[in-house]
Amino acid sequence: MRIEKKVVLTCAVTGAIHTPSMSPHLPITSEQISKAAVEAAEAGAAIVHIHARNPLDGRPDQSVDGFRPIVAALRSSTNAVLNITTGGSPYMRVEERIRPAAHFKPELASLNMGSFNFGLYPMLQRFQDFRFPWEAKALEDSRNLIFRNTFQDIEYVLSVLREHGTKFEFECYDVGHLYNLAHFLDRGLVKPPLFVQTIFGVLGGIGAHPDDVQTMRRTADRLFGDDYFWSVLGTGKSQMQIARLAIREGGFVRVGLEDSLWIGPGRLARSNAEQVAMVSGMVAECGRSLATPDEARELLGLKGAAATSF
């Protein structure tokens, strides 16, 4: 991988996995999501990764109108790179998931690199009291959930967004997803340098043991050489442990309440910015520094905020 002294830090502020009843600090409304993203940027995140939610019940919302007030507020409030999800919710088809990114033409969009089982139901062991009926049902239904990201789906997203100059955060939940990315690289459908987000701890994907982290990195090194930037995302309790490991080894990091609601054992994070601040301290301890948004743009070869449609 490409080794940089600068750490590009991404903050994923709300996502589609955690439900409103799990934490009072999870941003739900467009105002809350925008505020959380700005605070994360002010704390040191160069990239903010955005989902939208229904403000009435917190359900994932992948409509253009759901994203519109968020991207407008962020464009006027921060220089951070805006990364719009094409993952949406695992219950959505790709045609629905791509709509906001296709409309707003962001500098960066996430792209899942393969299908896999996506088990959320173990959260029912920790959380039993829900404000909205959809929450428990979504978790329980994940026993029979396949997060569909077929080769056709991936190629569809690549073809639509590449026309707009959008680049990708390639989300890889298992070793096979790295090989899928190599397949598209060999076909010339993606161009280096690749921004490879390796994800650990989702039930159905690779685990969160340090050996798993090294397996993903070694595989990516073999497949991509120095044509990629390595970033890590640890879910739940593994978030900070994996972040520290990657920082020590020259990687980038993603944190945020999308990936973990916690800041320590039994302690809910009070904000996304709190997690960003913790990682900022780790970066300094390791003798590295956080990249600014413009430094991240240069490293990742992004087109710049002026070339977006928001």
NORSULKA-V836345 format. One line per field, one symbol per residue. phi: phi as a letter, one per 30 degrees, with the letter a starting at -180 (. if undefined). psi: psi as a letter, one per 30 degrees, with the letter a starting at -180 (. if undefined). burial: 1 if it has 24 or more other ideal C-beta (glycine too) atoms within 12 Angstrom, else 0. Layout:
# NORSULKA-V836345
phi=???
psi=???
burial=???
This chain:
# NORSULKA-V836345
phi=.dcbddcdccbcdbibcdceddadcddbdddddddddddddddkddbcccccbdddbidebcdddddedddddddccacddcccdcdhcedcddddddeddddchddbbdbdcldadbccdddddccbcbdbeddddddddddbccddbdeddddddedddddcidcbcddccadedddddddddddidbbdddcccccbjddjcddcdedddddddddddddchccbccbbbcchddedddedddddcjccbbbkddcadccaeicdddaddddedddeddddddicbdddedddedddiddjddcdcb
psi=lkkkekjjkkkjfeagekleffkffkkeleeeeeeeeeeeefffkfkkkklllkfeggkkjgleeefefeeeeeefflgkkjjkkgebkfflleeeefeeeeefhlekkljkglllkijffffffekfjkfkefeeeeeefffhkkjkileeeeeeeeeefefggklkjjjjflefeeeeeeeeeefgflklkkjjjkkkgkjfalagkeeeeeeeeeeeeeefbgglkklljklbffeeeeeeeeefggllkkalfeekflfljgjkkfleeeeeeeeeeeeeeggllkkleeeeeeefhlfkffglh.
burial=1101011111111111111111101111110111111111111111111111110001111101011111101110011111111111111101011111111111111111111101110010001000000110011001001011100011011101110111111111111111011101100011011111111111111111000111011011101100011111111101111111111011111111111111100000101111111111011000010110101110110100100111
